[in-house]
């Protein structure tokens, strides 16, 4: 059985040791076993779980959502439909964020186009004026 020290497993999945320790603290990762020298030791199942967490984060899942996914993975009565529901919710969230980003992009492009004289004082800068109007 292949075993990993904390630095080795973290490097294997491309995270830092503090991130791994945080995942243990919030119980996304189980407490590691320790050997006589008190080193924390991880096995292949820990590596698989950590890779799962990292890949889920890359897909935009929050740590809370990853915890839910892991729970569904472990719970024998869970179904693929349960997982699909979480993924659909995440997709809706991503689409909303993309829409919001597109709106911000359009607004900023219009504001930049309005800034025709870069030599003007910031007192009359159209970009700052519009931003200021939004907060009054």
C-alpha positions in Angstrom: 0.0 0.0 0.0 1.3 3.4 -1.0 1.6 5.9 1.8 2.2 9.7 1.6 3.4 12.3 4.0 1.4 15.5 4.3 3.8 17.4 1.9 3.8 14.6 -0.6 0.0 14.2 -0.9 -0.4 18.0 -1.1 2.1 18.2 -3.9 0.5 15.3 -5.7 -2.8 17.1 -6.0 -1.4 20.6 -6.4 -2.5 22.2 -3.1 -0.5 23.5 -0.2 -0.2 21.8 3.2 -2.2 24.5 4.9 -5.1 23.9 2.6 -5.0 20.2 3.4 -5.0 20.9 7.1 -8.0 23.2 6.6 -9.9 20.4 4.8 -9.1 18.2 7.8 -10.3 20.9 10.2 -13.6 21.3 8.5 -13.9 17.5 8.1 -13.8 17.3 4.3 -10.8 15.1 4.9 -10.6 12.5 7.6 -8.0 12.8 10.4 -4.8 11.3 9.1 -3.1 8.3 10.6 0.2 8.9 12.4 3.3 6.7 12.4 5.7 6.3 15.3 7.6 9.4 14.3 4.3 11.3 14.6 4.3 12.1 10.9 0.8 12.3 9.4 0.4 9.5 6.9 -2.2 9.3 4.0 -3.1 6.4 1.9 -4.5 6.0 -1.7 -8.1 6.4 -0.5 -7.1 9.8 1.0 -5.4 10.7 -2.2 -8.6 9.8 -4.2 -10.8 11.8 -1.8 -8.4 14.8 -2.0 -8.4 14.7 -5.8 -12.2 14.6 -5.8 -12.3 17.7 -3.6 -9.8 19.6 -5.9 -11.7 18.6 -9.1 -15.0 19.6 -7.6 -13.6 23.0 -6.6 -12.3 23.4 -10.2 -15.9 22.9 -11.3 -17.0 25.7 -9.1 -18.5 23.8 -6.2 -18.2 25.4 -2.8 -16.7 23.5 0.1 -20.2 23.0 1.6 -21.4 21.6 -1.7 -18.4 19.3 -1.9 -19.2 18.1 1.6 -22.8 17.3 0.3 -21.4 15.5 -2.7 -19.0 13.4 -0.5 -21.9 12.6 1.8 -24.0 11.4 -1.2 -21.1 9.4 -2.5 -20.9 7.5 0.9 -24.6 7.2 1.6 -25.8 4.0 0.1 -29.4 5.2 -0.3 -28.3 8.2 -2.4 -29.0 8.3 -6.1 -27.5 9.8 -9.1 -30.5 12.1 -9.2 -29.5 13.5 -5.8 -26.1 14.4 -7.3 -27.7 15.7 -10.5 -29.8 18.1 -8.5 -26.7 19.6 -6.8 -25.0 19.8 -10.2 -28.0 21.5 -11.8 -28.1 24.0 -9.0 -24.4 24.8 -9.5 -24.9 25.2 -13.2 -27.8 27.7 -12.6 -25.5 29.6 -10.3 -22.7 29.6 -12.8 -25.0 30.8 -15.6 -26.2 33.6 -13.3 -22.7 34.7 -12.5 -21.8 34.7 -16.2 -24.8 36.8 -17.0 -23.8 39.2 -14.2 -20.3 39.4 -15.6 -21.6 40.0 -19.1 -23.7 42.9 -17.7 -20.7 44.4 -15.9 -18.6 44.0 -19.1 -21.2 45.9 -21.2 -21.5 48.7 -18.6 -17.8 49.1 -18.4 -17.4 49.1 -22.1 -20.0 51.9 -22.4 -18.3 53.9 -19.6 -14.9 53.5 -21.3 -16.4 54.7 -24.6 -17.8 57.8 -22.8 -14.3 58.7 -21.6 -13.3 60.5 -24.8 -10.9 63.0 -23.2 -8.3 61.3 -21.0 -6.9 64.7 -20.0 -10.0 65.8 -18.1 -9.9 66.2 -14.3 -11.2 63.3 -12.3 -13.9 65.8 -11.0 -15.6 65.4 -14.4 -14.6 61.9 -15.3 -17.7 60.2 -16.7 -16.7 56.8 -15.3 -16.4 58.1 -11.8 -19.6 60.1 -12.1 -21.7 57.1 -13.1 -20.2 55.0 -10.3 -20.9 57.8 -7.8 -24.5 58.1 -9.0 -25.1 54.4 -8.3 -24.2 54.9 -4.6 -26.2 58.1 -3.9 
